[in-house]
Amino acid sequence: MTPEFISLFTRPDRAWETIRQKEDAHSLHYLMHLLLLALIPAVCLFIGVTFVGWSLVDAERVRLDFASAFQLCLLLYITIIVGTVIMGFFVRWMARAFEVRPNLNQCIGFIAYVITPFLLAGVTGLYPNRWFAAIVLLIAGIYSTYLLFTGLPAFMRQRSSQSFLYASSIWGVALLVMVTVLVSMILFWSQFLQPNYERTVQANQSYGTQEERPQEEPGGL
């Protein structure tokens, strides 16, 4: 865990200066950060969907077999990397309108650090629950937005008067890219890889013996 990783959550103003200096010194400084943190949502989701499962109704648990879970999580990992690179291209393409000239690696690196809260929020995959995931991802989204708007002037060395519009443009494009790549990934996985679901029904433990259970009338009456 690098010092700038910690300072993103303690002193983000200083963190962005340090990150930019390291990106200037080594153009692929962000790469290990991205490749390692992208494993968090992929690995946690694999554990969650194979060992814990999720519930569609109270008495049923749904899980994926190992092959289907591995395919899903590998696609998720690749999607995170590809989505970050795509956003890096957009950040660089939009930069020409805001009097800054970052190179492509700097743009990808900036996005890789901005999405750090989202990658850490991937631990919610250990317990697949839509409300729990929604709350955590909302918090991660708010902090990522904060990192974007506060970090852009320092990282891009841009005047604050222009950085708000630039950051707003990045935020809008990022939302579109995130929805597009995730939906495409899910559709490809579900339509072409044919996942196998394992469903288990939890037994009703409210009756001590089989004889104590109420018997159904013939014909469903």
C-alpha positions in Angstrom: 0.0 0.0 0.0 1.6 3.2 -1.2 1.7 6.5 0.9 -0.3 8.3 -1.8 -3.0 5.6 -1.6 -3.4 6.4 2.1 -3.2 10.1 1.7 -6.0 10.0 -0.9 -8.3 9.4 2.1 -6.5 11.6 4.6 -4.9 14.5 2.7 -6.1 14.3 -0.9 -4.6 17.7 -1.8 -1.1 16.5 -1.0 -1.8 13.1 -2.6 -2.5 14.6 -6.0 0.7 16.6 -6.0 2.7 13.5 -5.1 0.9 11.3 -7.7 1.5 13.9 -10.5 5.2 14.0 -9.6 5.5 10.2 -9.7 3.6 10.1 -13.0 6.0 12.6 -14.5 9.0 10.6 -13.3 7.5 7.2 -14.4 4.7 7.2 -16.9 3.3 3.8 -15.8 3.4 4.5 -12.1 -0.4 4.0 -11.9 -0.3 0.6 -13.5 0.4 -1.5 -10.4 -2.2 0.5 -8.4 -4.9 -0.2 -11.0 -4.0 -3.9 -11.6 -4.0 -4.8 -7.9 -7.0 -2.8 -6.7 -9.1 -4.1 -9.7 -8.7 -7.5 -8.1 -10.7 -6.5 -5.1 -14.2 -6.5 -6.7 -13.4 -9.5 -8.9 -12.1 -11.7 -6.1 -14.7 -10.6 -3.5 -17.5 -11.2 -6.0 -16.2 -14.7 -6.8 -16.3 -15.6 -3.1 -19.7 -14.0 -2.7 -21.5 -15.7 -5.6 -20.0 -19.1 -5.1 -20.0 -19.6 -1.3 -22.6 -17.1 0.1 -25.0 -16.6 -2.8 -28.0 -14.2 -2.9 -31.6 -14.5 -2.2 -34.5 -13.8 -4.6 -37.1 -15.1 -2.1 -36.9 -15.7 1.6 -36.5 -19.5 1.4 -34.2 -19.7 -1.6 -30.4 -19.1 -2.1 -28.9 -18.7 -5.5 -25.3 -19.4 -6.3 -23.1 -19.8 -9.4 -20.9 -22.8 -10.0 -17.2 -22.2 -10.1 -16.8 -22.0 -13.9 -19.6 -19.4 -14.3 -18.4 -17.4 -11.3 -14.8 -17.4 -12.7 -16.0 -16.2 -16.1 -18.1 -13.4 -14.5 -15.3 -12.2 -12.3 -12.6 -12.4 -15.1 -14.9 -10.3 -17.3 -15.4 -7.8 -14.5 -11.7 -7.5 -14.0 -11.1 -6.9 -17.7 -14.0 -4.5 -17.8 -12.5 -2.4 -15.1 -9.2 -2.2 -16.9 -10.7 -1.5 -20.3 -13.2 1.1 -18.8 -10.3 3.0 -17.1 -8.3 3.1 -20.4 -11.4 4.3 -22.3 -11.9 7.1 -19.8 -8.2 8.0 -20.1 -8.7 8.5 -23.8 -11.7 10.7 -23.2 -9.9 12.8 -20.6 -7.1 13.4 -23.0 -9.4 14.1 -25.9 -11.4 16.7 -23.8 -8.2 18.3 -22.5 -7.6 20.2 -25.7 -10.6 22.3 -25.0 -9.3 23.4 -21.6 -5.8 24.5 -22.3 -4.0 21.5 -20.8 -1.9 18.9 -22.6 -1.5 15.8 -20.5 -0.3 12.6 -22.1 -2.4 9.5 -22.3 -0.6 7.7 -19.4 -1.2 10.7 -17.2 -4.9 10.7 -18.1 -5.3 7.0 -17.4 -3.4 7.3 -14.2 -5.7 10.1 -13.0 -8.8 8.0 -13.6 -7.2 5.0 -11.9 -6.7 7.0 -8.7 -10.1 8.7 -9.0 -11.9 5.4 -9.0 -10.0 4.0 -6.0 -13.1 4.3 -3.7 -15.1 2.3 -6.2 -12.5 -0.4 -6.3 -12.4 -0.6 -2.5 -16.2 -0.7 -2.4 -15.8 -4.0 -4.3 -15.6 -5.8 -0.9 -19.4 -5.7 -0.9 -19.2 -8.6 -3.3 -18.4 -10.8 -0.3 -22.1 -10.4 0.7 -24.2 -10.0 -2.5 -27.1 -7.9 -1.3 -28.5 -5.2 -3.6 -29.3 -2.7 -0.8 -26.0 -3.1 1.0 -24.1 -2.8 -2.3 -26.2 0.3 -3.4 -25.4 2.2 -0.2 -21.7 1.4 -0.2 -21.4 2.2 -3.9 -23.3 5.5 -3.4 -20.7 6.5 -0.7 -17.9 5.5 -3.0 -19.4 7.5 -5.8 -19.6 10.6 -3.7 -16.0 10.4 -2.6 -14.8 9.6 -6.1 -16.6 12.7 -7.3 -14.9 14.7 -4.5 -11.5 13.3 -5.7 -12.3 14.2 -9.3 -13.3 17.9 -8.6 -10.6 18.6 -6.0 -7.8 16.6 -7.7 -8.2 17.8 -11.3 -6.6 21.3 -10.9 -3.6 20.0 -9.0 -3.0 17.0 -11.2 -3.6 18.8 -14.5 -2.0 22.0 -13.3 -4.9 23.9 -14.5 -6.6 27.1 -13.4 -9.5 26.5 -11.0 -11.8 28.7 -13.2 -11.6 26.0 -16.0 -11.3 22.9 -13.9 -14.9 22.8 -12.7 -16.3 22.6 -16.3 -13.6 20.1 -17.2 -14.3 17.9 -14.2 -18.1 18.1 -14.9 -17.5 16.9 -18.4 -15.4 14.0 -17.2 -18.1 13.1 -14.6 -20.8 13.0 -17.3 -18.7 10.9 -19.7 -17.6 8.6 -16.9 -21.2 7.8 -16.0 -22.0 7.0 -19.6 -18.9 4.8 -20.0 -19.5 3.0 -16.8 -23.1 2.1 -17.6 -22.2 1.1 -21.2 -19.2 -1.2 -20.4 -20.9 -2.9 -17.4 -24.2 -3.6 -19.2 -22.2 -4.9 -22.2 -20.2 -7.2 -20.0 -23.3 -8.6 -18.2 -25.1 -9.1 -21.5 -22.1 -10.9 -23.1 -21.7 -13.1 -20.0 -25.4 -14.0 -19.7 -26.1 -14.5 -23.4 -23.0 -16.1 -24.7 -21.4 -17.9 -21.8 -24.6 -19.5 -20.4 -24.0 -19.3 -16.7 -25.1 -22.2 -14.4 -27.1 -21.3 -11.3 -27.4 -23.5 -8.3 -30.6 -22.9 -6.2 -31.1 -24.3 -2.7 -34.3 -24.0 -0.7 -33.9 -23.6 3.0 -35.9 -26.1 5.1 -38.5 -24.6 7.4 -37.2 -25.3 10.9 -40.2 -24.0 12.8 -41.5 -27.6 13.3 -39.6 -30.1 15.3 -40.6 -33.2 13.4 -42.2 -34.1 10.1 -45.4 -35.2 11.9 -45.8 -31.7 13.3 -45.8 -30.0 9.9 -49.3 -29.2 8.5 -50.4 -31.5 5.8 -51.6 -30.1 2.5 -55.1 -31.0 1.5 -55.5 -33.1 -1.7 -56.0 -30.8 -4.7 -54.4 -27.9 -3.0 -57.5 -27.1 -0.8 
